[in-house]
């Protein structure tokens, strides 16, 4: 079972694929979408849940998503059809770093996808290239809420604390419009939902050749979370505007 298949099963019950509850997602989109007929881009859209929610609540909005996963994009197309928004959604199968558009966007999202660009600041630079004047960016990335262990850094990456993250973003020419640090409940609910979905799938499909691997993966991830990084890892979502606008 490859990483993409594991991720698809694990996130079946949490399609946002980030430690955010529905109210947090709704508020972030409200702060990010500045006009009813906005054009929205998601760099690393996965199954497109952010775009689908934006399209559902804004009947004049148009959206585009970019991702390298065929499976995720097919899920997005199917979900868009079920919600009746498929005519306003365009999906691109390619690396987000290679995406080029003939028109700018009023909102550019990239939540939990900074690894595709090499970090948070490179993600913002990529988003800047697609942003219309006065537009906004919605990004979400990890942070350290306390001093991490070397094991946590090796496992997840070299994040900064909240204050340093905001300082770096501001120094790079961005002004925060809204911010949300995921609560402990959001973090725990997200992790437990992912392990639970994976373990449940394995137990429901005992004859599947990947069942034992899926169950073992769920147990390993649960142990990593509880022992290695639950006490130090957090997640911040920021709505930003270019300071020069």
N, C-alpha and C positions, 0 to 999 in steps of 0.2 A: 504494500500500500504506500503510494507516494505522498508527499507532503500536501499536495493539493487535495487529494481525496480525503486525507485525515482532516484538513481544515474544513472542507465542505460538510462533513458529518458533524464535526465538533460545533460548528456554528449554526447548525440547523435550527436551534431554538433561540439563537441570538444573532439575527442577520446583519445587525449594524457592525459586527466584528470589532467592537471597541467597548470599553467599560463605561457605558453611558446608558441611562434608562430612557424611557420614551419621553419623559418631560424634558430631560436635558437635551435630547436630540431636537425636539420641537423648538425649544428656546434658541438653540444655536442656529437653526435654520431661519427662525424669525429675525434674528439679529444679522444674519448673513445676507438674506434676500431683501434688497432695498427697494424693489419695484415689482409689481404684479406680473409684468411681462418680461421678467429677467431671463437672460440666457445663462445657464449654469453648466459648469464643467467639473467632472470628478476625475482626477488623475489617480488611477489605481482604484477603480470603482468596485471591483469584485462583483458581487451579485446585484449591485446598483441600488441598495436599499435607501441610501441618502437621497439619490435622485428620484426614486419612486415616491418617497414621502413628500418631497418638494413638488413633484408634478401633481400629486393627488390633492394637495392643499392650495395650489396656485394654477387654476385652469388655463391661464395665458402663458405660463412659463414653458420654456423649451430647454431641454437638457441633453448633454452629451457625456458619455462615459468612456474611459480608456482603460484597458486591462490586457494582460498577456494570457489570461486563463480562458480557454474556450468554454470550459464547463461553467465558470462563473457567468460569462456573458450570455450563455444559453439560458441560465437560470434567470438572469435579468430580463431577457426577452420574454420568457414565459410569464414572469410576474407582471411585466408591463401590460401584456395582453389581458391577464386576469383582472387588472385594475383599470383597464380601458384607457391607458395613457401611451400606448405603443407608438402612436403617430407623432408624438412630441418628444420621443426619445431616440437618439442616435448613438450607436455603440461602435467603438473602434477596437479591433483586435491588434494591438501592437504595444511595445514598451512605452510607458508613460513618458520617459525621457526623450523619445523620438517623435512624440506627437506634435504635429503642426496644424494650425487651423487658419482659414482665411479670414476669420472674424474674431473679435475679442469677446470676453465674457464678463458679466456683471458679478458673478460669484465663481470662484475657483476653489474646489474642495480637494483636500488630500489628508484623510484621517487614517492614521495608523499605517501609512505607506511611505514614510520617509526613507526607509531602507532602499527603496527603488531609486532614490536620488543621491544617496550617500549622506543623509542627515537632514535635520530640520532646516538649516539655513539654505542649503542647496535646493530643498523642496520649495522654499519661498521664492528663490530666484527663478525656478522653473515656472512657478505660478505667476510671477510678475510678467513674464513674457506673454501670457494669455489674458491679462487683465485689462478691462476697459477703463477709461478715466473715471475715477470715483468709485470703482468697483471694490469688492471685498474678497478676502481670502479666509477660508475656514480650514485650519490645520489642527491635527491632534497628534500628540507624540508623548512618549514616556518621559518621566523625570524621576529623580531620587528625592524621596520625602525625608530620608535620613541617610546616614553614611552607609553606602552599600558594601557588601562583602566582595572580595575579589571574585568569588564564584558567581555572584549576581552580575557583576560587570562583564565577566567572560560570557555569561549565558545570554544577557539581554543587550549589551552594548554600553558605550560610555556616555550616559546622559548627564545632565546637569540638574541642580536644584531649581526650584521655581523662580527664585529671584534672578539667578544667573540666566535662566532661559529667557525671561522677559527682557533683561538687559541686552542680551545678544540680539533678540528680535528688534528691539527699539534701535539699537546701534546700526542695524542693517537697513534702516529706513522705513520701519513700519510703526504704525500707531495702533495699539490695542483698542478695539471698540467694545469687546465683550470677552470674558474668559470664564472657564469652568474647570475646576479641578475635581476629578472624579472622587466621589465619596468612598469611604471604606465599604459601604454596602454595594455600591455600583461595581467596585473592583472585585469583591467576593462573589457577587451574583454572576458576574461575567465569567470568572474562572470556573465556578461550580457548574454553570450552565454548559460550558464547553466540555469539561470532563464528563459530566453527566450524560450529555448527548452521545459522546463517543462510547462510554461504557454501556449505555443502554442499547446502542446499535449492536455492539458486540454480543451482548446477552440475548438480544432478539434474533440474532443471526449466527447461532453457534456452529452451523455447518459451513459457513463462509470461510474460504481459505485465509482471509485476513482478520478473522474474528479475534484470535488469540493476540495478534500484534496490536490490534486496536485497543483491546482491554489492557494490555501491558502499557501502551502509550498513555492511556488515561491515568493509570496508577502512577507512572513516572512523573507526568506533568503535575498531578495533584501534590506529590511529594516535593517537587521542586518549588511549587508555589508556597507551600506551608513552611518549608524548612529554609529556603534559600532567599526568596525575594519578596514575600508578602509584606514583611515589616519595613521594607525600604523603597519599593517601587510604587510609583503613582502614574497618573495620566492627566495631561492638561490639554484642553481644547481652547483655541484662540480664534476670535474673529478679528481680522486686521484690515487696515487701510494703509495705502502708501502715504507716508508722511508728506510727500511733496504734492499730493492731490489737494 
